[in-house]
């Protein structure tokens, strides 16, 4: 007849089984990693890291853009505030200077004719939507763990970003997590990224961006981050012409 097991030993064995649970049975499900979380971390690590992107407050992006219409080569400087919905887009070329500013409920633009006027209402809505799904602002919000965002892996394997149940952006990633394509909102075609080898203060930025057919292309010339933005940059000029 086997020897009796002390009662305290029985209690110890039962407690160990409860604590160890699946691991004690050889089930490693408790140690499996979240594929979505791994995808996000791999992407952020590939473009400079979560800390660098989360710390962004603004960017000033200066690029050369090539397009089909005249002038076919322009310089575009986009000043974007990540802390509140305001941005300034200034486009120049020989014989051309146009500016458009959206600053919350305030807006204005400088036309080709040199006139200062309100931005048309339909263009304001387009610009606000563009800002809501802007590629670099969205990356910042992902890095900062913005509670308003929901992330998911889409049916095409893309990293999808949702806000208020609507998709605002998607990113297609290579095996190392580097984004090679991106699209805002319902745009399933999107744009193509070149190598993310333009580096400014730890932030990696694509050297160029292109439409899939190459009809629009942008090559970065300089990037400023976390600048001291002045309200005067966004202020409407006092004169009717500039």
C-alpha positions in Angstrom: 0.0 0.0 0.0 1.5 3.4 -1.0 2.5 5.8 1.7 0.0 8.5 2.4 0.8 12.0 1.0 0.7 14.7 3.6 -2.3 17.1 3.1 0.0 20.2 2.9 1.8 18.5 0.0 -1.5 18.0 -1.8 -2.4 21.6 -1.4 1.1 22.6 -2.8 0.7 20.5 -5.9 -2.8 21.9 -6.6 -1.6 25.4 -6.2 1.3 24.8 -8.5 -1.0 23.4 -11.2 -3.3 26.5 -10.9 -0.3 29.0 -11.2 1.5 27.2 -14.0 -1.6 26.4 -15.9 -1.0 25.8 -19.6 2.7 26.1 -19.4 2.9 23.1 -17.1 1.1 21.1 -19.7 3.5 22.1 -22.5 1.1 24.7 -24.0 3.0 27.8 -25.0 -0.1 29.9 -26.0 0.5 32.2 -23.0 3.9 33.2 -24.4 2.8 33.8 -28.0 3.3 37.4 -29.2 0.6 39.6 -30.7 1.2 39.7 -34.5 -0.3 43.2 -34.7 1.9 44.6 -32.0 5.0 43.0 -33.6 4.1 44.6 -36.9 3.7 48.1 -35.4 7.0 47.8 -33.4 8.9 46.5 -36.5 7.6 49.4 -38.6 8.5 52.0 -36.0 11.9 50.5 -35.4 12.6 50.6 -39.2 11.9 54.3 -39.5 13.7 55.7 -36.5 11.9 54.3 -33.4 8.8 54.9 -31.4 10.4 57.5 -29.1 11.6 59.7 -32.0 8.3 59.6 -33.8 6.2 60.1 -30.7 8.1 63.2 -29.7 7.3 65.1 -33.0 5.3 68.2 -32.6 5.6 69.5 -36.2 7.5 69.1 -39.5 8.6 71.5 -42.2 9.1 69.5 -45.4 10.8 71.1 -48.3 10.7 69.1 -51.5 11.0 69.2 -55.3 7.8 68.0 -57.0 7.5 66.9 -60.6 4.1 66.8 -62.1 2.4 66.7 -65.5 1.0 70.3 -65.6 2.9 73.5 -66.0 5.1 74.3 -64.3 6.2 70.7 -64.3 8.9 71.2 -61.6 7.9 73.1 -58.4 9.3 73.6 -54.9 6.8 72.8 -52.1 7.3 73.7 -48.5 4.7 72.1 -46.1 4.6 73.4 -42.6 2.5 71.0 -40.5 1.6 71.4 -36.8 0.9 68.0 -35.2 -0.5 69.6 -32.0 -3.5 71.3 -33.6 -5.1 71.3 -37.0 -3.1 73.9 -38.9 -0.7 73.8 -41.8 0.7 76.0 -44.6 1.6 74.8 -48.1 3.7 77.2 -50.2 4.4 76.2 -53.8 6.9 78.2 -55.9 8.5 78.0 -59.4 9.7 80.6 -61.9 6.7 83.0 -62.3 4.7 81.1 -59.7 4.0 81.5 -56.0 0.8 80.2 -54.3 0.1 79.7 -50.6 -2.7 77.9 -48.8 -3.2 78.0 -45.0 -5.7 76.1 -42.9 -5.6 77.1 -39.2 -8.6 75.5 -37.5 -11.7 77.5 -38.5 -9.4 80.2 -40.2 -8.1 79.9 -43.7 -6.7 81.9 -46.6 -4.8 81.4 -49.8 -2.6 83.4 -52.2 -3.7 82.8 -55.7 -1.6 82.7 -58.9 -3.0 86.2 -59.6 -1.5 87.5 -56.3 -4.9 87.9 -54.6 -5.5 87.0 -50.9 -8.8 85.2 -50.5 -10.7 82.6 -48.4 -10.1 79.0 -49.3 -13.3 77.6 -51.0 -15.4 75.6 -48.7 -15.0 72.4 -50.6 -11.3 72.7 -50.7 -11.2 73.3 -46.9 -13.0 70.0 -46.4 -10.6 68.2 -48.7 -7.6 69.8 -46.8 -9.0 68.8 -43.4 -9.5 65.2 -44.6 -5.9 65.3 -46.0 -4.6 66.4 -42.6 -6.6 63.8 -40.8 -5.0 61.0 -42.7 -1.6 62.6 -43.4 1.1 60.0 -43.6 3.7 61.5 -41.2 1.2 62.8 -38.7 -0.4 59.4 -38.6 2.9 57.7 -37.9 3.4 60.2 -35.1 0.0 59.3 -33.6 0.7 55.6 -33.9 4.0 56.1 -32.1 2.4 58.2 -29.4 -0.2 55.5 -28.8 -3.1 57.9 -29.6 -6.1 56.4 -27.9 -8.4 57.6 -30.6 -6.8 55.3 -33.1 -7.5 51.6 -33.7 -4.9 49.5 -35.6 -5.6 46.3 -37.6 -4.0 44.0 -40.1 -6.1 44.3 -43.3 -7.1 41.6 -45.7 -4.1 42.5 -48.0 -1.7 42.3 -45.1 -1.5 46.0 -44.8 -1.3 47.9 -41.4 -4.6 49.8 -41.3 -5.4 52.8 -39.1 -8.9 53.6 -38.0 -10.5 56.6 -36.2 -14.1 56.7 -35.3 -14.6 53.4 -37.1 -13.4 54.9 -40.4 -10.1 54.0 -42.0 -7.8 57.0 -42.3 -4.7 55.4 -43.6 -2.9 52.1 -44.5 0.7 51.1 -44.8 2.2 48.3 -46.9 5.4 47.0 -45.3 8.3 44.9 -46.4 9.8 42.0 -44.5 11.8 44.5 -42.3 8.8 46.6 -41.5 9.8 49.5 -43.8 6.7 51.1 -45.5 6.9 50.9 -49.3 3.4 52.2 -50.0 0.7 54.2 -48.2 -2.8 55.4 -48.9 -5.2 57.7 -47.0 -8.8 56.9 -46.2 -10.6 54.9 -49.0 -7.7 55.3 -51.5 -6.6 51.7 -52.2 -4.0 52.7 -54.8 -2.0 55.2 -52.7 1.6 56.3 -53.2 4.9 54.5 -53.4 7.8 55.3 -51.0 11.5 55.3 -51.9 14.1 54.2 -49.4 13.7 55.7 -45.9 17.3 56.9 -45.8 16.8 60.7 -45.3 17.5 61.1 -41.6 16.9 64.1 -39.4 17.4 63.9 -35.6 16.6 60.2 -35.6 13.6 60.5 -37.8 13.8 58.5 -41.0 12.0 59.9 -44.0 11.6 58.5 -47.5 14.0 60.0 -50.1 11.1 60.3 -52.5 7.4 59.6 -52.9 5.6 58.8 -56.2 2.2 58.1 -57.6 2.2 54.5 -58.9 2.3 55.7 -62.5 5.0 58.2 -61.8 2.9 61.2 -63.0 3.6 62.9 -59.7 6.9 62.6 -57.8 8.4 64.4 -54.8 12.0 64.3 -53.7 12.8 65.7 -50.3 15.4 68.5 -50.1 15.3 69.3 -46.4 13.3 68.4 -43.2 13.0 70.4 -40.0 11.3 68.9 -37.0 10.0 70.3 -33.8 10.5 73.9 -34.9 9.2 76.9 -32.9 6.3 77.6 -35.1 5.2 81.2 -35.1 1.5 82.3 -35.4 2.7 84.8 -38.0 3.5 81.8 -40.3 -0.2 81.0 -40.5 -1.6 84.5 -40.2 -3.6 86.0 -43.0 -1.8 89.0 -44.6 -3.4 92.3 -44.0 -3.3 93.4 -47.6 -5.5 92.1 -50.3 -2.5 91.3 -52.5 1.0 90.0 -51.8 
